Structures are given as structure tokens and as C-alpha cells.
Amino acid sequence: MANKTLKVQLFRSPIGTQPKHKLCVKGLGLSKVGQVRELEDTPSVRGMINKVNYMVRVVEG
């Protein structure tokens, strides 16, 4: 059985945000605006996405 994945895109710069939010973006493996990462769909990843939802998007496909 294949693991579910999410494609996450950074669409807004983390400059000027809270340090914990910057660490969440780094933890998701995102460093450049427009970058897309495919991540495993786990509760910890969902929590990080939720925390920085104003900077990242879950991309379809």
C-alpha cells in the first residue's frame, strides 16, 4: 500500500515572520518562494502546514 503524500508550495517569503514559523517552513524543506516539496501525509506535517498556512499552499496533483 502506497503512502499518501502532499505537495506543498511556499508562495510567500518567511522574512519578517516569527522565528518558530521560519523553523516550520525550514522543517517542511522549503527555502525558496515558489518551491514545491512532496511530503508524507502525517499528523506532524499537517500541523506544520497548519501553523504556516498563510505562507504555504497544498498543491493539487
N, CA, C and O atoms as a GROMACS GRO file, in nm:
protein
  244
    1MET      N    1   0.084  -0.119   0.000
    1MET     CA    2   0.000   0.000   0.000
    1MET      C    3   0.089   0.126   0.000
    1MET      O    4   0.180   0.138   0.081
    2ALA      N    5   0.060   0.216  -0.091
    2ALA     CA    6   0.142   0.337  -0.105
    2ALA      C    7   0.107   0.438   0.004
    2ALA      O    8  -0.008   0.452   0.044
    3ASN      N    9   0.210   0.508   0.050
    3ASN     CA   10   0.188   0.614   0.148
    3ASN      C   11   0.128   0.735   0.079
    3ASN      O   12   0.161   0.765  -0.035
    4LYS      N   13   0.038   0.804   0.149
    4LYS     CA   14  -0.020   0.925   0.093
    4LYS      C   15   0.081   1.037   0.102
    4LYS      O   16   0.158   1.046   0.198
    5THR      N   17   0.080   1.123   0.002
    5THR     CA   18   0.173   1.236   0.001
    5THR      C   19   0.097   1.366  -0.025
    5THR      O   20  -0.014   1.365  -0.078
    6LEU      N   21   0.159   1.475   0.014
    6LEU     CA   22   0.106   1.609  -0.009
    6LEU      C   23   0.213   1.689  -0.084
    6LEU      O   24   0.332   1.678  -0.054
    7LYS      N   25   0.171   1.769  -0.180
    7LYS     CA   26   0.263   1.862  -0.245
    7LYS      C   27   0.240   1.998  -0.182
    7LYS      O   28   0.129   2.051  -0.185
    8VAL      N   29   0.346   2.053  -0.124
    8VAL     CA   30   0.338   2.180  -0.053
    8VAL      C   31   0.424   2.283  -0.125
    8VAL      O   32   0.539   2.256  -0.159
    9GLN      N   33   0.367   2.402  -0.147
    9GLN     CA   34   0.439   2.509  -0.216
    9GLN      C   35   0.450   2.630  -0.126
    9GLN      O   36   0.353   2.671  -0.064
   10LEU      N   37   0.570   2.688  -0.119
   10LEU     CA   38   0.592   2.814  -0.047
   10LEU      C   39   0.560   2.928  -0.143
   10LEU      O   40   0.626   2.943  -0.246
   11PHE      N   41   0.459   3.008  -0.110
   11PHE     CA   42   0.421   3.117  -0.201
   11PHE      C   43   0.445   3.254  -0.140
   11PHE      O   44   0.423   3.356  -0.207
   12ARG      N   45   0.489   3.259  -0.016
   12ARG     CA   46   0.515   3.386   0.049
   12ARG      C   47   0.644   3.375   0.130
   12ARG      O   48   0.670   3.271   0.190
   13SER      N   49   0.724   3.479   0.131
   13SER     CA   50   0.853   3.476   0.198
   13SER      C   51   0.837   3.474   0.350
   13SER      O   52   0.750   3.544   0.405
   14PRO      N   53   0.920   3.395   0.419
   14PRO     CA   54   0.915   3.393   0.565
   14PRO      C   55   0.989   3.509   0.632
   14PRO      O   56   0.996   3.514   0.755
   15ILE      N   57   1.043   3.600   0.553
   15ILE     CA   58   1.112   3.717   0.610
   15ILE      C   59   1.011   3.799   0.689
   15ILE      O   60   0.902   3.830   0.640
   16GLY      N   61   1.047   3.834   0.810
   16GLY     CA   62   0.960   3.917   0.894
   16GLY      C   63   0.857   3.839   0.971
   16GLY      O   64   0.771   3.900   1.035
   17THR      N   65   0.862   3.707   0.967
   17THR     CA   66   0.766   3.626   1.043
   17THR      C   67   0.830   3.581   1.174
   17THR      O   68   0.949   3.603   1.197
   18GLN      N   69   0.750   3.517   1.257
   18GLN     CA   70   0.800   3.469   1.386
   18GLN      C   71   0.906   3.361   1.365
   18GLN      O   72   0.898   3.284   1.270
   19PRO      N   73   1.006   3.356   1.454
   19PRO     CA   74   1.112   3.256   1.440
   19PRO      C   75   1.060   3.112   1.436
   19PRO      O   76   1.114   3.029   1.363
   20LYS      N   77   0.956   3.081   1.514
   20LYS     CA   78   0.901   2.946   1.512
   20LYS      C   79   0.839   2.913   1.376
   20LYS      O   80   0.844   2.799   1.331
   21HIS      N   81   0.780   3.013   1.312
   21HIS     CA   82   0.720   2.991   1.180
   21HIS      C   83   0.829   2.969   1.076
   21HIS      O   84   0.812   2.888   0.984
   22LYS      N   85   0.941   3.041   1.089
   22LYS     CA   86   1.054   3.019   0.997
   22LYS      C   87   1.107   2.876   1.010
   22LYS      O   88   1.142   2.813   0.911
   23LEU      N   89   1.112   2.827   1.134
   23LEU     CA   90   1.159   2.690   1.158
   23LEU      C   91   1.062   2.588   1.100
   23LEU      O   92   1.105   2.483   1.052
   24CYS      N   93   0.932   2.616   1.104
   24CYS     CA   94   0.833   2.526   1.044
   24CYS      C   95   0.853   2.516   0.894
   24CYS      O   96   0.848   2.407   0.836
   25VAL      N   97   0.877   2.630   0.829
   25VAL     CA   98   0.900   2.632   0.684
   25VAL      C   99   1.027   2.553   0.651
   25VAL      O  100   1.030   2.476   0.556
   26LYS      N  101   1.131   2.573   0.731
   26LYS     CA  102   1.257   2.500   0.711
   26LYS      C  103   1.236   2.351   0.734
   26LYS      O  104   1.291   2.268   0.662
   27GLY      N  105   1.155   2.317   0.834
   27GLY     CA  106   1.126   2.177   0.864
   27GLY      C  107   1.048   2.108   0.754
   27GLY      O  108   1.059   1.987   0.736
   28LEU      N  109   0.970   2.185   0.681
   28LEU     CA  110   0.896   2.130   0.566
   28LEU      C  111   0.988   2.114   0.445
   28LEU      O  112   0.949   2.057   0.344
   29GLY      N  113   1.111   2.166   0.456
   29GLY     CA  114   1.207   2.151   0.347
   29GLY      C  115   1.194   2.259   0.241
   29GLY      O  116   1.241   2.241   0.128
   30LEU      N  117   1.132   2.369   0.275
   30LEU     CA  118   1.111   2.478   0.180
   30LEU      C  119   1.208   2.591   0.209
   30LEU      O  120   1.225   2.631   0.324
   31SER      N  121   1.272   2.643   0.105
   31SER     CA  122   1.367   2.752   0.126
   31SER      C  123   1.345   2.869   0.031
   31SER      O  124   1.378   2.982   0.065
   32LYS      N  125   1.291   2.843  -0.088
   32LYS     CA  126   1.272   2.949  -0.186
   32LYS      C  127   1.124   2.965  -0.219
   32LYS      O  128   1.049   2.868  -0.220
   33VAL      N  129   1.083   3.088  -0.246
   33VAL     CA  130   0.946   3.115  -0.285
   33VAL      C  131   0.919   3.045  -0.418
   33VAL      O  132   0.997   3.056  -0.512
   34GLY      N  133   0.807   2.974  -0.424
   34GLY     CA  134   0.770   2.901  -0.545
   34GLY      C  135   0.815   2.756  -0.543
   34GLY      O  136   0.774   2.677  -0.629
   35GLN      N  137   0.897   2.720  -0.446
   35GLN     CA  138   0.947   2.582  -0.437
   35GLN      C  139   0.835   2.488  -0.393
   35GLN      O  140   0.753   2.522  -0.309
   36VAL      N  141   0.834   2.368  -0.452
   36VAL     CA  142   0.733   2.267  -0.421
   36VAL      C  143   0.804   2.143  -0.366
   36VAL      O  144   0.903   2.098  -0.423
   37ARG      N  145   0.753   2.089  -0.257
   37ARG     CA  146   0.806   1.966  -0.198
   37ARG      C  147   0.694   1.865  -0.185
   37ARG      O  148   0.580   1.902  -0.154
   38GLU      N  149   0.725   1.739  -0.206
   38GLU     CA  150   0.629   1.632  -0.187
   38GLU      C  151   0.661   1.566  -0.053
   38GLU      O  152   0.769   1.510  -0.036
   39LEU      N  153   0.567   1.575   0.041
   39LEU     CA  154   0.590   1.527   0.177
   39LEU      C  155   0.489   1.420   0.213
   39LEU      O  156   0.379   1.414   0.157
   40GLU      N  157   0.527   1.335   0.308
   40GLU     CA  158   0.438   1.231   0.357
   40GLU      C  159   0.324   1.294   0.435
   40GLU      O  160   0.344   1.392   0.507
   41ASP      N  161   0.205   1.240   0.422
   41ASP     CA  162   0.088   1.293   0.490
   41ASP      C  163   0.081   1.235   0.631
   41ASP      O  164   0.019   1.132   0.655
   42THR      N  165   0.147   1.305   0.726
   42THR     CA  166   0.148   1.264   0.866
   42THR      C  167   0.090   1.376   0.951
   42THR      O  168   0.083   1.490   0.907
   43PRO      N  169   0.048   1.344   1.073
   43PRO     CA  170  -0.005   1.450   1.161
   43PRO      C  171   0.096   1.561   1.189
   43PRO      O  172   0.056   1.677   1.201
   44SER      N  173   0.224   1.529   1.201
   44SER     CA  174   0.324   1.633   1.228
   44SER      C  175   0.340   1.728   1.109
   44SER      O  176   0.353   1.849   1.128
   45VAL      N  177   0.339   1.674   0.988
   45VAL     CA  178   0.348   1.759   0.869
   45VAL      C  179   0.222   1.844   0.856
   45VAL      O  180   0.230   1.962   0.824
   46ARG      N  181   0.106   1.784   0.881
   46ARG     CA  182  -0.019   1.860   0.877
   46ARG      C  183  -0.017   1.975   0.976
   46ARG      O  184  -0.066   2.085   0.946
   47GLY      N  185   0.038   1.951   1.096
   47GLY     CA  186   0.047   2.055   1.198
   47GLY      C  187   0.136   2.170   1.156
   47GLY      O  188   0.103   2.286   1.180
   48MET      N  189   0.250   2.138   1.092
   48MET     CA  190   0.339   2.244   1.045
   48MET      C  191   0.274   2.324   0.934
   48MET      O  192   0.287   2.447   0.930
   49ILE      N  193   0.204   2.255   0.844
   49ILE     CA  194   0.134   2.325   0.735
   49ILE      C  195   0.027   2.417   0.794
   49ILE      O  196   0.009   2.530   0.748
   50ASN      N  197  -0.044   2.368   0.894
   50ASN     CA  198  -0.149   2.447   0.959
   50ASN      C  199  -0.092   2.572   1.026
   50ASN      O  200  -0.154   2.678   1.022
   51LYS      N  201   0.024   2.560   1.086
   51LYS     CA  202   0.085   2.672   1.158
   51LYS      C  203   0.126   2.783   1.063
   51LYS      O  204   0.116   2.901   1.097
   52VAL      N  205   0.173   2.747   0.945
   52VAL     CA  206   0.221   2.848   0.849
   52VAL      C  207   0.131   2.852   0.725
   52VAL      O  208   0.179   2.872   0.614
   53ASN      N  209   0.001   2.834   0.745
   53ASN     CA  210  -0.093   2.827   0.632
   53ASN      C  211  -0.102   2.956   0.551
   53ASN      O  212  -0.151   2.955   0.438
   54TYR      N  213  -0.055   3.068   0.607
   54TYR     CA  214  -0.056   3.195   0.533
   54TYR      C  215   0.064   3.208   0.439
   54TYR      O  216   0.072   3.302   0.360
   55MET      N  217   0.158   3.112   0.448
   55MET     CA  218   0.276   3.116   0.362
   55MET      C  219   0.284   3.000   0.264
   55MET      O  220   0.356   3.008   0.165
   56VAL      N  221   0.212   2.891   0.291
   56VAL     CA  222   0.223   2.771   0.207
   56VAL      C  223   0.087   2.732   0.152
   56VAL      O  224  -0.017   2.767   0.207
   57ARG      N  225   0.090   2.659   0.041
   57ARG     CA  226  -0.031   2.604  -0.021
   57ARG      C  227  -0.010   2.455  -0.040
   57ARG      O  228   0.102   2.409  -0.062
   58VAL      N  229  -0.119   2.381  -0.030
   58VAL     CA  230  -0.117   2.240  -0.067
   58VAL      C  231  -0.161   2.236  -0.213
   58VAL      O  232  -0.274   2.272  -0.246
   59VAL      N  233  -0.069   2.190  -0.301
   59VAL     CA  234  -0.091   2.192  -0.445
   59VAL      C  235  -0.158   2.062  -0.487
   59VAL      O  236  -0.122   1.955  -0.439
   60GLU      N  237  -0.254   2.072  -0.576
   60GLU     CA  238  -0.321   1.953  -0.630
   60GLU      C  239  -0.228   1.880  -0.725
   60GLU      O  240  -0.141   1.941  -0.787
   61GLY      N  241  -0.246   1.750  -0.735
   61GLY     CA  242  -0.171   1.672  -0.832
   61GLY      C  243  -0.060   1.604  -0.766
   61GLY      O  244   0.016   1.532  -0.831
   0.00000   0.00000   0.00000
